[in-house]
Amino acid sequence: MENVGLLVLIFLIVMSSSSDVITFDDIGIGDIEIPSLGTRTVSAEFRSEETGSVIVEVNIYAEGKLIVEISINNISHKIDGTTSFECRLESTNNLTIKATNYGTSPAIIYGNSTIRIRKQEKNIESESIVPSRIKALYFASILVPPIIIYVLRKKTVVPSSEKPEVIIV
């Protein structure tokens, strides 16, 4: 059964989506504190393995009444918790976060807020492209069952000395 667990773990690793996840802590911003009825702008640079046209998903974890605007390479979007947008990334990118607190108590944006970068899938009208995840699932459905059967049969092999004798008449 340990082998089956190992196979499942390998399968999950292979099937995980290829995307970069960056937290505000990772790029040196950390927690952003905004005074009541105030505005704070923070800038940083980050590196990305994905370049070109990408989909950026931003999750902001915060307390307080905030209006947050995020700008990556001069492409700006207002965020209410979670948003995703398309932009063009280079190997080194500029990130600017402008947060306005419209509440009467201080607000905070936590450093575990994330930026997830996914390669944008190209759409070709003349061809029907099956996403890579579906292709991987198809091949896994063909390859994984025989491996599991092999592992299970290997564990249940009965030595020939313990087999009952069969009398043929």
PyRosetta script that sets phi, psi and omega in degrees:
from pyrosetta import init, pose_from_sequence

init()
pose = pose_from_sequence("MENVGLLVLIFLIVMSSSSDVITFDDIGIGDIEIPSLGTRTVSAEFRSEETGSVIVEVNIYAEGKLIVEISINNISHKIDGTTSFECRLESTNNLTIKATNYGTSPAIIYGNSTIRIRKQEKNIESESIVPSRIKALYFASILVPPIIIYVLRKKTVVPSSEKPEVIIV")
pose.set_psi(1, -24.7)
pose.set_omega(1, 177.0)
pose.set_phi(2, -63.8)
pose.set_psi(2, -36.8)
pose.set_omega(2, 179.5)
pose.set_phi(3, -66.0)
pose.set_psi(3, -37.5)
pose.set_omega(3, 178.8)
pose.set_phi(4, -65.0)
pose.set_psi(4, -42.4)
pose.set_omega(4, 177.1)
pose.set_phi(5, -61.7)
pose.set_psi(5, -39.5)
pose.set_omega(5, 177.5)
pose.set_phi(6, -64.3)
pose.set_psi(6, -41.4)
pose.set_omega(6, 178.2)
pose.set_phi(7, -63.1)
pose.set_psi(7, -42.2)
pose.set_omega(7, 179.0)
pose.set_phi(8, -63.9)
pose.set_psi(8, -41.1)
pose.set_omega(8, 179.1)
pose.set_phi(9, -63.1)
pose.set_psi(9, -44.4)
pose.set_omega(9, 178.0)
pose.set_phi(10, -62.2)
pose.set_psi(10, -42.8)
pose.set_omega(10, 179.1)
pose.set_phi(11, -60.5)
pose.set_psi(11, -43.3)
pose.set_omega(11, -179.8)
pose.set_phi(12, -66.5)
pose.set_psi(12, -36.7)
pose.set_omega(12, 178.4)
pose.set_phi(13, -65.6)
pose.set_psi(13, -42.7)
pose.set_omega(13, 179.8)
pose.set_phi(14, -65.2)
pose.set_psi(14, -37.2)
pose.set_omega(14, -175.0)
pose.set_phi(15, -83.1)
pose.set_psi(15, -8.2)
pose.set_omega(15, -179.4)
pose.set_phi(16, -65.5)
pose.set_psi(16, 142.8)
pose.set_omega(16, -175.5)
pose.set_phi(17, -70.3)
pose.set_psi(17, 146.9)
pose.set_omega(17, 179.4)
pose.set_phi(18, -87.2)
pose.set_psi(18, 103.9)
pose.set_omega(18, 178.1)
pose.set_phi(19, -153.5)
pose.set_psi(19, 151.3)
pose.set_omega(19, 175.4)
pose.set_phi(20, -92.4)
pose.set_psi(20, 136.0)
pose.set_omega(20, 174.4)
pose.set_phi(21, -120.7)
pose.set_psi(21, 124.1)
pose.set_omega(21, -178.0)
pose.set_phi(22, -122.1)
pose.set_psi(22, 131.5)
pose.set_omega(22, 174.5)
pose.set_phi(23, -98.7)
pose.set_psi(23, 163.2)
pose.set_omega(23, 177.7)
pose.set_phi(24, -63.3)
pose.set_psi(24, -32.1)
pose.set_omega(24, 175.9)
pose.set_phi(25, -63.4)
pose.set_psi(25, -38.9)
pose.set_omega(25, -178.1)
pose.set_phi(26, -61.3)
pose.set_psi(26, -35.7)
pose.set_omega(26, -177.0)
pose.set_phi(27, -97.7)
pose.set_psi(27, 9.6)
pose.set_omega(27, 172.1)
pose.set_phi(28, 88.4)
pose.set_psi(28, 9.5)
pose.set_omega(28, 179.3)
pose.set_phi(29, -82.8)
pose.set_psi(29, -45.0)
pose.set_omega(29, -178.9)
pose.set_phi(30, 69.3)
pose.set_psi(30, -154.2)
pose.set_omega(30, 178.3)
pose.set_phi(31, -74.3)
pose.set_psi(31, 139.3)
pose.set_omega(31, 178.2)
pose.set_phi(32, -112.1)
pose.set_psi(32, 117.5)
pose.set_omega(32, 179.9)
pose.set_phi(33, -101.5)
pose.set_psi(33, 131.3)
pose.set_omega(33, -177.8)
pose.set_phi(34, -121.4)
pose.set_psi(34, 124.2)
pose.set_omega(34, 179.5)
pose.set_phi(35, -69.1)
pose.set_psi(35, 162.0)
pose.set_omega(35, -179.3)
pose.set_phi(36, -60.9)
pose.set_psi(36, 139.0)
pose.set_omega(36, -178.4)
pose.set_phi(37, 51.3)
pose.set_psi(37, 37.0)
pose.set_omega(37, -178.5)
pose.set_phi(38, -127.7)
pose.set_psi(38, 173.0)
pose.set_omega(38, 179.6)
pose.set_phi(39, -128.5)
pose.set_psi(39, 142.8)
pose.set_omega(39, 177.3)
pose.set_phi(40, -137.1)
pose.set_psi(40, 133.6)
pose.set_omega(40, 178.2)
pose.set_phi(41, -117.9)
pose.set_psi(41, 129.4)
pose.set_omega(41, -179.3)
pose.set_phi(42, -126.3)
pose.set_psi(42, 136.9)
pose.set_omega(42, 178.8)
pose.set_phi(43, -125.7)
pose.set_psi(43, 150.2)
pose.set_omega(43, 177.3)
pose.set_phi(44, -158.6)
pose.set_psi(44, 164.2)
pose.set_omega(44, 173.4)
pose.set_phi(45, -112.1)
pose.set_psi(45, 145.5)
pose.set_omega(45, 175.4)
pose.set_phi(46, -139.0)
pose.set_psi(46, 154.0)
pose.set_omega(46, 178.0)
pose.set_phi(47, -99.1)
pose.set_psi(47, 148.5)
pose.set_omega(47, 179.3)
pose.set_phi(48, -136.7)
pose.set_psi(48, 135.0)
pose.set_omega(48, 174.9)
pose.set_phi(49, -74.4)
pose.set_psi(49, -30.8)
pose.set_omega(49, 177.3)
pose.set_phi(50, -83.1)
pose.set_psi(50, 129.2)
pose.set_omega(50, 176.3)
pose.set_phi(51, -127.6)
pose.set_psi(51, 162.9)
pose.set_omega(51, -178.0)
pose.set_phi(52, 93.2)
pose.set_psi(52, -155.4)
pose.set_omega(52, -178.1)
pose.set_phi(53, -77.3)
pose.set_psi(53, 122.1)
pose.set_omega(53, -176.8)
pose.set_phi(54, -135.2)
pose.set_psi(54, 165.3)
pose.set_omega(54, 170.9)
pose.set_phi(55, -102.4)
pose.set_psi(55, 127.2)
pose.set_omega(55, -180.0)
pose.set_phi(56, -111.5)
pose.set_psi(56, 124.2)
pose.set_omega(56, 175.4)
pose.set_phi(57, -109.9)
pose.set_psi(57, 126.6)
pose.set_omega(57, -178.0)
pose.set_phi(58, -117.6)
pose.set_psi(58, 127.6)
pose.set_omega(58, 175.0)
pose.set_phi(59, -115.7)
pose.set_psi(59, 118.2)
pose.set_omega(59, 179.2)
pose.set_phi(60, -103.4)
pose.set_psi(60, 124.5)
pose.set_omega(60, 174.7)
pose.set_phi(61, -107.1)
pose.set_psi(61, 116.8)
pose.set_omega(61, -172.9)
pose.set_phi(62, -149.3)
pose.set_psi(62, 163.2)
pose.set_omega(62, 171.3)
pose.set_phi(63, -123.0)
pose.set_psi(63, 138.6)
pose.set_omega(63, 178.4)
pose.set_phi(64, 112.8)
pose.set_psi(64, 177.9)
pose.set_omega(64, -179.6)
pose.set_phi(65, -99.1)
pose.set_psi(65, 103.9)
pose.set_omega(65, -171.7)
pose.set_phi(66, -125.0)
pose.set_psi(66, 148.6)
pose.set_omega(66, 163.7)
pose.set_phi(67, -115.5)
pose.set_psi(67, 117.8)
pose.set_omega(67, -175.6)
pose.set_phi(68, -115.2)
pose.set_psi(68, 131.4)
pose.set_omega(68, 174.9)
pose.set_phi(69, -121.6)
pose.set_psi(69, 127.7)
pose.set_omega(69, 179.9)
pose.set_phi(70, -115.0)
pose.set_psi(70, 139.3)
pose.set_omega(70, -178.9)
pose.set_phi(71, -129.6)
pose.set_psi(71, 123.1)
pose.set_omega(71, 176.2)
pose.set_phi(72, -119.8)
pose.set_psi(72, 116.8)
pose.set_omega(72, -177.6)
pose.set_phi(73, 49.8)
pose.set_psi(73, 47.6)
pose.set_omega(73, 176.6)
pose.set_phi(74, 66.8)
pose.set_psi(74, 18.3)
pose.set_omega(74, 170.7)
pose.set_phi(75, -106.1)
pose.set_psi(75, 112.7)
pose.set_omega(75, -173.2)
pose.set_phi(76, -106.6)
pose.set_psi(76, 145.3)
pose.set_omega(76, 175.3)
pose.set_phi(77, -146.6)
pose.set_psi(77, 140.5)
pose.set_omega(77, 173.5)
pose.set_phi(78, -83.4)
pose.set_psi(78, 142.6)
pose.set_omega(78, -174.5)
pose.set_phi(79, -122.9)
pose.set_psi(79, 133.6)
pose.set_omega(79, 171.4)
pose.set_phi(80, -122.4)
pose.set_psi(80, 76.3)
pose.set_omega(80, -178.3)
pose.set_phi(81, 90.8)
pose.set_psi(81, -71.4)
pose.set_omega(81, -177.1)
pose.set_phi(82, -137.0)
pose.set_psi(82, 138.6)
pose.set_omega(82, 174.2)
pose.set_phi(83, -152.0)
pose.set_psi(83, 159.4)
pose.set_omega(83, 173.2)
pose.set_phi(84, -137.0)
pose.set_psi(84, 145.2)
pose.set_omega(84, -178.8)
pose.set_phi(85, -153.7)
pose.set_psi(85, 164.4)
pose.set_omega(85, -179.8)
pose.set_phi(86, -97.6)
pose.set_psi(86, 137.7)
pose.set_omega(86, 173.7)
pose.set_phi(87, -153.3)
pose.set_psi(87, 174.5)
pose.set_omega(87, -178.7)
pose.set_phi(88, -110.0)
pose.set_psi(88, 125.2)
pose.set_omega(88, -178.9)
pose.set_phi(89, -110.4)
pose.set_psi(89, 149.2)
pose.set_omega(89, 171.8)
pose.set_phi(90, -110.0)
pose.set_psi(90, -174.8)
pose.set_omega(90, 178.5)
pose.set_phi(91, -69.1)
pose.set_psi(91, -34.1)
pose.set_omega(91, 174.3)
pose.set_phi(92, -119.8)
pose.set_psi(92, 130.2)
pose.set_omega(92, -172.0)
pose.set_phi(93, -129.9)
pose.set_psi(93, 151.1)
pose.set_omega(93, 177.7)
pose.set_phi(94, -97.9)
pose.set_psi(94, 133.0)
pose.set_omega(94, 178.1)
pose.set_phi(95, -122.2)
pose.set_psi(95, 128.8)
pose.set_omega(95, 175.9)
pose.set_phi(96, -128.2)
pose.set_psi(96, 130.2)
pose.set_omega(96, 178.2)
pose.set_phi(97, -119.2)
pose.set_psi(97, 122.4)
pose.set_omega(97, 177.0)
pose.set_phi(98, -115.2)
pose.set_psi(98, 116.5)
pose.set_omega(98, -177.7)
pose.set_phi(99, -118.5)
pose.set_psi(99, 128.9)
pose.set_omega(99, 177.5)
pose.set_phi(100, -116.2)
pose.set_psi(100, 125.0)
pose.set_omega(100, 179.4)
pose.set_phi(101, -95.9)
pose.set_psi(101, 113.6)
pose.set_omega(101, 178.1)
pose.set_phi(102, -101.7)
pose.set_psi(102, 13.6)
pose.set_omega(102, 176.2)
pose.set_phi(103, -97.2)
pose.set_psi(103, 170.0)
pose.set_omega(103, -178.5)
pose.set_phi(104, -92.4)
pose.set_psi(104, -0.2)
pose.set_omega(104, 175.8)
pose.set_phi(105, -120.3)
pose.set_psi(105, 157.3)
pose.set_omega(105, -179.3)
pose.set_phi(106, -59.8)
pose.set_psi(106, 150.5)
pose.set_omega(106, 179.1)
pose.set_phi(107, -121.7)
pose.set_psi(107, 161.3)
pose.set_omega(107, -179.9)
pose.set_phi(108, -143.4)
pose.set_psi(108, 138.8)
pose.set_omega(108, 170.8)
pose.set_phi(109, -107.0)
pose.set_psi(109, 123.9)
pose.set_omega(109, -173.4)
pose.set_phi(110, -80.1)
pose.set_psi(110, 151.2)
pose.set_omega(110, -178.6)
pose.set_phi(111, -69.9)
pose.set_psi(111, -11.9)
pose.set_omega(111, 177.9)
pose.set_phi(112, -87.6)
pose.set_psi(112, 7.2)
pose.set_omega(112, 173.1)
pose.set_phi(113, -62.8)
pose.set_psi(113, 143.2)
pose.set_omega(113, -169.5)
pose.set_phi(114, -120.0)
pose.set_psi(114, 153.6)
pose.set_omega(114, 170.2)
pose.set_phi(115, -123.5)
pose.set_psi(115, 116.8)
pose.set_omega(115, 179.2)
pose.set_phi(116, -107.6)
pose.set_psi(116, 128.6)
pose.set_omega(116, -177.4)
pose.set_phi(117, -113.4)
pose.set_psi(117, 121.5)
pose.set_omega(117, 179.0)
pose.set_phi(118, -121.4)
pose.set_psi(118, 140.6)
pose.set_omega(118, 175.5)
pose.set_phi(119, -66.7)
pose.set_psi(119, 133.7)
pose.set_omega(119, -179.6)
pose.set_phi(120, -76.6)
pose.set_psi(120, 132.5)
pose.set_omega(120, 178.0)
pose.set_phi(121, -77.2)
pose.set_psi(121, 134.6)
pose.set_omega(121, -179.5)
pose.set_phi(122, -81.8)
pose.set_psi(122, 137.4)
pose.set_omega(122, 177.8)
pose.set_phi(123, -103.0)
pose.set_psi(123, 121.0)
pose.set_omega(123, 175.5)
pose.set_phi(124, -113.9)
pose.set_psi(124, 119.8)
pose.set_omega(124, -173.9)
pose.set_phi(125, -68.6)
pose.set_psi(125, -32.3)
pose.set_omega(125, -174.6)
pose.set_phi(126, -77.8)
pose.set_psi(126, -21.4)
pose.set_omega(126, -178.8)
pose.set_phi(127, -118.9)
pose.set_psi(127, 149.3)
pose.set_omega(127, 174.0)
pose.set_phi(128, -94.2)
pose.set_psi(128, 113.1)
pose.set_omega(128, -177.5)
pose.set_phi(129, -98.9)
pose.set_psi(129, 125.1)
pose.set_omega(129, 176.2)
pose.set_phi(130, -87.6)
pose.set_psi(130, 128.2)
pose.set_omega(130, 179.8)
pose.set_phi(131, -57.0)
pose.set_psi(131, 148.7)
pose.set_omega(131, -175.8)
pose.set_phi(132, -60.5)
pose.set_psi(132, -29.8)
pose.set_omega(132, 179.6)
pose.set_phi(133, -66.0)
pose.set_psi(133, -40.6)
pose.set_omega(133, 179.0)
pose.set_phi(134, -67.6)
pose.set_psi(134, -38.6)
pose.set_omega(134, 176.5)
pose.set_phi(135, -61.4)
pose.set_psi(135, -44.8)
pose.set_omega(135, -179.7)
pose.set_phi(136, -64.0)
pose.set_psi(136, -40.4)
pose.set_omega(136, 177.3)
pose.set_phi(137, -63.7)
pose.set_psi(137, -38.6)
pose.set_omega(137, 179.2)
pose.set_phi(138, -61.2)
pose.set_psi(138, -50.3)
pose.set_omega(138, -178.8)
pose.set_phi(139, -68.5)
pose.set_psi(139, -34.4)
pose.set_omega(139, 177.3)
pose.set_phi(140, -65.6)
pose.set_psi(140, -36.1)
pose.set_omega(140, 179.5)
pose.set_phi(141, -68.1)
pose.set_psi(141, -22.8)
pose.set_omega(141, 176.8)
pose.set_phi(142, -85.9)
pose.set_psi(142, -39.9)
pose.set_omega(142, -172.9)
pose.set_phi(143, -87.8)
pose.set_psi(143, -35.7)
pose.set_omega(143, -172.9)
pose.set_phi(144, -69.9)
pose.set_psi(144, -45.6)
pose.set_omega(144, -178.0)
pose.set_phi(145, -57.1)
pose.set_psi(145, -44.9)
pose.set_omega(145, 177.4)
pose.set_phi(146, -62.3)
pose.set_psi(146, -34.1)
pose.set_omega(146, 178.1)
pose.set_phi(147, -66.6)
pose.set_psi(147, -43.4)
pose.set_omega(147, 178.7)
pose.set_phi(148, -63.4)
pose.set_psi(148, -43.2)
pose.set_omega(148, 178.8)
pose.set_phi(149, -62.2)
pose.set_psi(149, -42.8)
pose.set_omega(149, 179.1)
pose.set_phi(150, -60.6)
pose.set_psi(150, -45.5)
pose.set_omega(150, -179.1)
pose.set_phi(151, -64.7)
pose.set_psi(151, -43.4)
pose.set_omega(151, -179.4)
pose.set_phi(152, -67.2)
pose.set_psi(152, -40.0)
pose.set_omega(152, 178.3)
pose.set_phi(153, -67.6)
pose.set_psi(153, -35.5)
pose.set_omega(153, 180.0)
pose.set_phi(154, -63.7)
pose.set_psi(154, -34.2)
pose.set_omega(154, 179.9)
pose.set_phi(155, -77.2)
pose.set_psi(155, -23.8)
pose.set_omega(155, -175.7)
pose.set_phi(156, -106.0)
pose.set_psi(156, 20.8)
pose.set_omega(156, 178.5)
pose.set_phi(157, -70.5)
pose.set_psi(157, 129.4)
pose.set_omega(157, -179.7)
pose.set_phi(158, -98.8)
pose.set_psi(158, 126.2)
pose.set_omega(158, 178.1)
pose.set_phi(159, -60.3)
pose.set_psi(159, 151.1)
pose.set_omega(159, -175.1)
pose.set_phi(160, -65.9)
pose.set_psi(160, -25.2)
pose.set_omega(160, -179.7)
pose.set_phi(161, -71.1)
pose.set_psi(161, -22.4)
pose.set_omega(161, -178.9)
pose.set_phi(162, -94.7)
pose.set_psi(162, -3.4)
pose.set_omega(162, -179.7)
pose.set_phi(163, -74.5)
pose.set_psi(163, 136.6)
pose.set_omega(163, 177.7)
pose.set_phi(164, -70.7)
pose.set_psi(164, 146.8)
pose.set_omega(164, 179.2)
pose.set_phi(165, -76.7)
pose.set_psi(165, 142.0)
pose.set_omega(165, -179.9)
pose.set_phi(166, -112.3)
pose.set_psi(166, 126.1)
pose.set_omega(166, 179.6)
pose.set_phi(167, -97.9)
pose.set_psi(167, 124.6)
pose.set_omega(167, -179.9)
pose.set_phi(168, -105.1)
pose.set_psi(168, 126.0)
pose.set_omega(168, -178.8)
pose.set_phi(169, -107.3)
pose.dump_pdb("model.pdb")
